[in-house]
Amino acid sequence: MFKIKAVIFDCDGTLVDSESLSARLLGRILQQHGYLLDEETILQHFRGRPYAGFLHDIGQYFPALDRDLFSQQFRQQSLQLLASELDSMPGAHDLLAALQLPRCIASNGPREKIETSLNSTGLKPYFGEAIISAYEVNAWKPDPALIQHALRLLDAAPADCLLVEDSASGIAAGLAAGVTVAGVHLDPATAARFAGQIAIFPGLPQLAAALLAPRRT
């Protein structure tokens, strides 16, 4: 199905099940500050957002919130939670173990978060140091520059590369960069928005079946 020479993976919500953990943590910290926001709303509005934008939006929701204190608590507790409770997405290990193509991570998260997530789920050996953090290149999805950095790391042309993503911002970045995009674990609104523009799969096992299928000559 895919005629590609390299694969770029998002991390959060794509390879590791961090989005739901982060949403629960966010709700818990907000409750400690006297505010209520349910997990579904958190995922709908903040999934895949650059951290600065996420923090700004939280401030818009709750103007009286001490954003500096909230950010400090969220950052610190997030790393602890990722290190102790994070799971890989179903099929992640099988896909990466079978994939015989150059690959890298391109994530909006800081490197410490990416490394913590990959190490705690056992996925780090599949990537080594082939990790690009938006904080290191000063470009956050949906800016295509992050994907362009990944293409240079992989020494791949856009037409030869697949981006695997779970968020609208990541998909938009991939399309703007000219790569083929596969969406996994998409919410209905995102799937509807990009229908016909990208390949959509329920999860990584279905993507693996398409990605690893023998090519017809």
Short mmCIF file of the C-alpha atoms (twelve columns), coordinates in Angstrom:
data_MODEL
# 
_entry.id   MODEL 
# 
loop_
_atom_site.group_PDB 
_atom_site.id 
_atom_site.type_symbol 
_atom_site.label_atom_id 
_atom_site.label_alt_id 
_atom_site.label_comp_id 
_atom_site.label_asym_id 
_atom_site.label_seq_id 
_atom_site.Cartn_x 
_atom_site.Cartn_y 
_atom_site.Cartn_z 
_atom_site.pdbx_PDB_model_num 
ATOM 1   C CA . MET A 1   0.000   0.000  0.000  1 
ATOM 2   C CA . PHE A 2   2.813   2.406  0.891  1 
ATOM 3   C CA . LYS A 3   5.823   2.969  -1.371 1 
ATOM 4   C CA . ILE A 4   8.118   4.600  1.151  1 
ATOM 5   C CA . LYS A 5   11.730  4.531  2.304  1 
ATOM 6   C CA . ALA A 6   11.436  5.983  5.831  1 
ATOM 7   C CA . VAL A 7   8.883   6.527  8.600  1 
ATOM 8   C CA . ILE A 8   8.400   9.432  11.011 1 
ATOM 9   C CA . PHE A 9   6.432   8.635  14.155 1 
ATOM 10  C CA . ASP A 10  4.707   10.961 16.549 1 
ATOM 11  C CA . CYS A 11  5.067   9.757  20.143 1 
ATOM 12  C CA . ASP A 12  2.206   10.833 22.445 1 
ATOM 13  C CA . GLY A 13  -1.050  9.121  21.574 1 
ATOM 14  C CA . THR A 14  0.558   7.380  18.603 1 
ATOM 15  C CA . LEU A 15  3.137   5.007  20.077 1 
ATOM 16  C CA . VAL A 16  2.452   5.543  23.774 1 
ATOM 17  C CA . ASP A 17  -0.855  5.936  25.603 1 
ATOM 18  C CA . SER A 18  0.100   9.216  27.255 1 
ATOM 19  C CA . GLU A 19  -2.814  11.404 26.204 1 
ATOM 20  C CA . SER A 20  -5.330  9.768  28.532 1 
ATOM 21  C CA . LEU A 21  -2.817  9.792  31.409 1 
ATOM 22  C CA . SER A 22  -2.126  13.489 30.842 1 
ATOM 23  C CA . ALA A 23  -5.826  14.300 30.617 1 
ATOM 24  C CA . ARG A 24  -6.532  12.570 33.930 1 
ATOM 25  C CA . LEU A 25  -3.590  14.346 35.546 1 
ATOM 26  C CA . LEU A 26  -4.696  17.702 34.185 1 
ATOM 27  C CA . GLY A 27  -8.195  17.175 35.535 1 
ATOM 28  C CA . ARG A 28  -6.821  16.163 38.934 1 
ATOM 29  C CA . ILE A 29  -4.527  19.191 39.258 1 
ATOM 30  C CA . LEU A 30  -7.260  21.567 38.147 1 
ATOM 31  C CA . GLN A 31  -9.567  20.050 40.763 1 
ATOM 32  C CA . GLN A 32  -6.911  20.709 43.403 1 
ATOM 33  C CA . HIS A 33  -7.064  24.361 42.348 1 
ATOM 34  C CA . GLY A 34  -10.847 24.355 42.587 1 
ATOM 35  C CA . TYR A 35  -11.734 23.918 38.901 1 
ATOM 36  C CA . LEU A 36  -13.544 21.139 37.077 1 
ATOM 37  C CA . LEU A 37  -12.876 19.981 33.518 1 
ATOM 38  C CA . ASP A 38  -13.799 16.494 32.341 1 
ATOM 39  C CA . GLU A 39  -11.393 14.185 30.504 1 
ATOM 40  C CA . GLU A 40  -13.379 14.172 27.253 1 
ATOM 41  C CA . THR A 41  -13.304 17.974 27.038 1 
ATOM 42  C CA . ILE A 42  -9.592  18.016 27.851 1 
ATOM 43  C CA . LEU A 43  -8.790  15.556 25.060 1 
ATOM 44  C CA . GLN A 44  -11.047 17.349 22.595 1 
ATOM 45  C CA . HIS A 45  -9.505  20.780 23.121 1 
ATOM 46  C CA . PHE A 46  -5.900  20.141 24.116 1 
ATOM 47  C CA . ARG A 47  -4.774  16.943 22.353 1 
ATOM 48  C CA . GLY A 48  -1.683  17.541 20.244 1 
ATOM 49  C CA . ARG A 49  -1.462  21.237 21.164 1 
ATOM 50  C CA . PRO A 50  1.944   22.871 21.666 1 
ATOM 51  C CA . TYR A 51  2.505   23.319 25.393 1 
ATOM 52  C CA . ALA A 52  2.549   27.121 25.260 1 
ATOM 53  C CA . GLY A 53  -0.790  27.120 23.438 1 
ATOM 54  C CA . PHE A 54  -2.197  24.560 25.854 1 
ATOM 55  C CA . LEU A 55  -1.144  26.693 28.826 1 
ATOM 56  C CA . HIS A 56  -2.606  29.828 27.234 1 
ATOM 57  C CA . ASP A 57  -5.928  28.089 26.627 1 
ATOM 58  C CA . ILE A 58  -6.067  26.818 30.201 1 
ATOM 59  C CA . GLY A 59  -5.617  30.415 31.306 1 
ATOM 60  C CA . GLN A 60  -8.501  31.456 29.059 1 
ATOM 61  C CA . TYR A 61  -10.731 28.777 30.598 1 
ATOM 62  C CA . PHE A 62  -9.734  29.700 34.151 1 
ATOM 63  C CA . PRO A 63  -8.476  33.318 34.301 1 
ATOM 64  C CA . ALA A 64  -7.840  33.245 38.060 1 
ATOM 65  C CA . LEU A 65  -5.622  30.152 37.846 1 
ATOM 66  C CA . ASP A 66  -1.982  30.603 38.873 1 
ATOM 67  C CA . ARG A 67  -0.563  29.372 35.554 1 
ATOM 68  C CA . ASP A 68  3.065   29.295 36.734 1 
ATOM 69  C CA . LEU A 69  2.229   27.077 39.701 1 
ATOM 70  C CA . PHE A 70  -0.082  24.936 37.580 1 
ATOM 71  C CA . SER A 71  2.597   24.483 34.905 1 
ATOM 72  C CA . GLN A 72  5.228   23.528 37.477 1 
ATOM 73  C CA . GLN A 73  2.921   20.931 39.040 1 
ATOM 74  C CA . PHE A 74  1.831   19.532 35.685 1 
ATOM 75  C CA . ARG A 75  5.361   19.198 34.297 1 
ATOM 76  C CA . GLN A 76  6.753   17.541 37.424 1 
ATOM 77  C CA . GLN A 77  3.874   15.133 37.974 1 
ATOM 78  C CA . SER A 78  3.654   14.275 34.262 1 
ATOM 79  C CA . LEU A 79  7.187   12.877 34.207 1 
ATOM 80  C CA . GLN A 80  6.537   10.852 37.359 1 
ATOM 81  C CA . LEU A 81  3.345   9.436  35.886 1 
ATOM 82  C CA . LEU A 82  4.923   8.615  32.522 1 
ATOM 83  C CA . ALA A 83  7.814   6.851  34.205 1 
ATOM 84  C CA . SER A 84  5.588   4.692  36.404 1 
ATOM 85  C CA . GLU A 85  2.253   4.089  34.649 1 
ATOM 86  C CA . LEU A 86  2.671   4.614  30.904 1 
ATOM 87  C CA . ASP A 87  1.844   1.827  28.445 1 
ATOM 88  C CA . SER A 88  2.734   1.532  24.792 1 
ATOM 89  C CA . MET A 89  -0.112  1.522  22.323 1 
ATOM 90  C CA . PRO A 90  -1.280  -1.966 21.287 1 
ATOM 91  C CA . GLY A 91  0.846   -3.222 18.417 1 
ATOM 92  C CA . ALA A 92  3.648   -0.670 18.846 1 
ATOM 93  C CA . HIS A 93  6.359   -3.200 19.708 1 
ATOM 94  C CA . ASP A 94  5.325   -5.620 16.968 1 
ATOM 95  C CA . LEU A 95  5.258   -2.912 14.318 1 
ATOM 96  C CA . LEU A 96  8.612   -1.406 15.242 1 
ATOM 97  C CA . ALA A 97  10.301  -4.784 15.587 1 
ATOM 98  C CA . ALA A 98  9.159   -5.831 12.113 1 
ATOM 99  C CA . LEU A 99  9.752   -2.504 10.378 1 
ATOM 100 C CA . GLN A 100 12.858  -2.681 8.203  1 
ATOM 101 C CA . LEU A 101 13.041  1.014  7.342  1 
ATOM 102 C CA . PRO A 102 14.828  4.035  8.845  1 
ATOM 103 C CA . ARG A 103 12.601  5.713  11.397 1 
ATOM 104 C CA . CYS A 104 12.594  8.596  13.848 1 
ATOM 105 C CA . ILE A 105 10.399  10.348 16.399 1 
ATOM 106 C CA . ALA A 106 9.173   13.908 15.765 1 
ATOM 107 C CA . SER A 107 7.243   15.229 18.758 1 
ATOM 108 C CA . ASN A 108 5.944   18.520 20.115 1 
ATOM 109 C CA . GLY A 109 7.090   17.412 23.571 1 
ATOM 110 C CA . PRO A 110 10.418  18.222 25.258 1 
ATOM 111 C CA . ARG A 111 13.164  15.607 24.896 1 
ATOM 112 C CA . GLU A 112 13.010  14.628 28.576 1 
ATOM 113 C CA . LYS A 113 9.350   13.714 28.183 1 
ATOM 114 C CA . ILE A 114 9.944   11.798 24.940 1 
ATOM 115 C CA . GLU A 115 12.872  9.867  26.405 1 
ATOM 116 C CA . THR A 116 10.948  9.096  29.600 1 
ATOM 117 C CA . SER A 117 7.992   7.781  27.586 1 
ATOM 118 C CA . LEU A 118 10.114  5.629  25.279 1 
ATOM 119 C CA . ASN A 119 12.241  4.231  28.101 1 
ATOM 120 C CA . SER A 120 9.307   3.390  30.374 1 
ATOM 121 C CA . THR A 121 7.525   1.511  27.574 1 
ATOM 122 C CA . GLY A 122 10.627  -0.237 26.215 1 
ATOM 123 C CA . LEU A 123 10.398  1.484  22.822 1 
ATOM 124 C CA . LYS A 124 13.644  3.451  23.053 1 
ATOM 125 C CA . PRO A 125 15.875  0.780  21.395 1 
ATOM 126 C CA . TYR A 126 13.823  1.030  18.200 1 
ATOM 127 C CA . PHE A 127 14.895  4.665  17.775 1 
ATOM 128 C CA . GLY A 128 18.201  5.172  19.539 1 
ATOM 129 C CA . GLU A 129 18.991  8.865  19.242 1 
ATOM 130 C CA . ALA A 130 16.740  9.412  16.202 1 
ATOM 131 C CA . ILE A 131 14.488  11.768 18.156 1 
ATOM 132 C CA . ILE A 132 13.528  15.328 17.271 1 
ATOM 133 C CA . SER A 133 11.875  17.533 19.867 1 
ATOM 134 C CA . ALA A 134 10.069  20.662 18.778 1 
ATOM 135 C CA . TYR A 135 11.807  22.469 21.635 1 
ATOM 136 C CA . GLU A 136 15.201  21.771 20.067 1 
ATOM 137 C CA . VAL A 137 14.292  23.073 16.614 1 
ATOM 138 C CA . ASN A 138 11.872  25.793 17.768 1 
ATOM 139 C CA . ALA A 139 9.043   24.519 15.577 1 
ATOM 140 C CA . TRP A 140 5.826   22.951 16.822 1 
ATOM 141 C CA . LYS A 141 3.197   21.101 14.815 1 
ATOM 142 C CA . PRO A 142 1.170   22.174 12.843 1 
ATOM 143 C CA . ASP A 143 4.297   24.013 11.630 1 
ATOM 144 C CA . PRO A 144 5.725   21.698 8.934  1 
ATOM 145 C CA . ALA A 145 9.270   22.700 9.908  1 
ATOM 146 C CA . LEU A 146 9.391   19.962 12.544 1 
ATOM 147 C CA . ILE A 147 8.619   17.322 9.909  1 
ATOM 148 C CA . GLN A 148 11.145  18.904 7.555  1 
ATOM 149 C CA . HIS A 149 13.801  18.524 10.247 1 
ATOM 150 C CA . ALA A 150 12.861  14.851 10.531 1 
ATOM 151 C CA . LEU A 151 13.199  14.417 6.773  1 
ATOM 152 C CA . ARG A 152 16.723  15.823 6.912  1 
ATOM 153 C CA . LEU A 153 17.602  13.511 9.785  1 
ATOM 154 C CA . LEU A 154 16.387  10.531 7.774  1 
ATOM 155 C CA . ASP A 155 17.894  11.884 4.532  1 
ATOM 156 C CA . ALA A 156 14.533  11.235 2.878  1 
ATOM 157 C CA . ALA A 157 12.478  13.134 0.330  1 
ATOM 158 C CA . PRO A 158 8.890   13.983 1.322  1 
ATOM 159 C CA . ALA A 159 7.495   11.677 -1.362 1 
ATOM 160 C CA . ASP A 160 9.460   8.762  0.121  1 
ATOM 161 C CA . CYS A 161 8.383   9.244  3.734  1 
ATOM 162 C CA . LEU A 162 5.375   8.250  5.843  1 
ATOM 163 C CA . LEU A 163 4.291   10.186 8.934  1 
ATOM 164 C CA . VAL A 164 2.264   8.298  11.559 1 
ATOM 165 C CA . GLU A 165 0.109   10.652 13.653 1 
ATOM 166 C CA . ASP A 166 -2.875  10.759 15.993 1 
ATOM 167 C CA . SER A 167 -3.615  14.484 16.197 1 
ATOM 168 C CA . ALA A 168 -5.014  17.124 13.872 1 
ATOM 169 C CA . SER A 169 -2.014  19.389 14.368 1 
ATOM 170 C CA . GLY A 170 0.405   16.600 13.487 1 
ATOM 171 C CA . ILE A 171 -1.553  15.565 10.411 1 
ATOM 172 C CA . ALA A 172 -1.679  19.173 9.223  1 
ATOM 173 C CA . ALA A 173 2.083   19.476 9.669  1 
ATOM 174 C CA . GLY A 174 2.683   16.324 7.649  1 
ATOM 175 C CA . LEU A 175 0.418   17.389 4.802  1 
ATOM 176 C CA . ALA A 176 2.053   20.812 4.678  1 
ATOM 177 C CA . ALA A 177 5.481   19.137 4.524  1 
ATOM 178 C CA . GLY A 178 4.364   16.984 1.595  1 
ATOM 179 C CA . VAL A 179 4.765   13.569 3.212  1 
ATOM 180 C CA . THR A 180 2.288   10.698 3.103  1 
ATOM 181 C CA . VAL A 181 0.312   10.624 6.362  1 
ATOM 182 C CA . ALA A 182 -1.258  7.699  8.196  1 
ATOM 183 C CA . GLY A 183 -3.677  8.585  10.983 1 
ATOM 184 C CA . VAL A 184 -4.131  6.208  13.914 1 
ATOM 185 C CA . HIS A 185 -6.321  6.432  17.038 1 
ATOM 186 C CA . LEU A 186 -8.137  9.440  15.555 1 
ATOM 187 C CA . ASP A 187 -11.164 10.984 17.210 1 
ATOM 188 C CA . PRO A 188 -14.232 11.161 14.934 1 
ATOM 189 C CA . ALA A 189 -13.896 14.884 14.240 1 
ATOM 190 C CA . THR A 190 -10.277 14.571 13.149 1 
ATOM 191 C CA . ALA A 191 -11.024 11.512 11.018 1 
ATOM 192 C CA . ALA A 192 -13.840 13.387 9.285  1 
ATOM 193 C CA . ARG A 193 -11.721 16.490 8.762  1 
ATOM 194 C CA . PHE A 194 -8.930  14.620 6.968  1 
ATOM 195 C CA . ALA A 195 -10.953 11.914 5.236  1 
ATOM 196 C CA . GLY A 196 -9.710  11.498 1.687  1 
ATOM 197 C CA . GLN A 197 -6.433  13.293 2.417  1 
ATOM 198 C CA . ILE A 198 -4.701  10.641 4.502  1 
ATOM 199 C CA . ALA A 199 -4.814  6.900  5.141  1 
ATOM 200 C CA . ILE A 200 -6.775  6.198  8.327  1 
ATOM 201 C CA . PHE A 201 -6.355  3.125  10.545 1 
ATOM 202 C CA . PRO A 202 -8.050  2.242  13.850 1 
ATOM 203 C CA . GLY A 203 -4.708  1.377  15.421 1 
ATOM 204 C CA . LEU A 204 -1.137  0.241  14.911 1 
ATOM 205 C CA . PRO A 205 -1.934  -3.436 14.150 1 
ATOM 206 C CA . GLN A 206 -4.016  -2.373 11.143 1 
ATOM 207 C CA . LEU A 207 -1.307  0.052  10.036 1 
ATOM 208 C CA . ALA A 208 1.291   -2.709 10.363 1 
ATOM 209 C CA . ALA A 209 -0.762  -5.001 8.145  1 
ATOM 210 C CA . ALA A 210 -0.725  -2.362 5.396  1 
ATOM 211 C CA . LEU A 211 2.813   -1.146 5.961  1 
ATOM 212 C CA . LEU A 212 4.427   -4.572 6.123  1 
ATOM 213 C CA . ALA A 213 2.408   -6.238 3.359  1 
ATOM 214 C CA . PRO A 214 4.566   -7.578 0.510  1 
ATOM 215 C CA . ARG A 215 4.791   -5.151 -2.373 1 
ATOM 216 C CA . ARG A 216 3.447   -6.255 -5.717 1 
ATOM 217 C CA . THR A 217 5.897   -5.989 -8.554 1 
# 
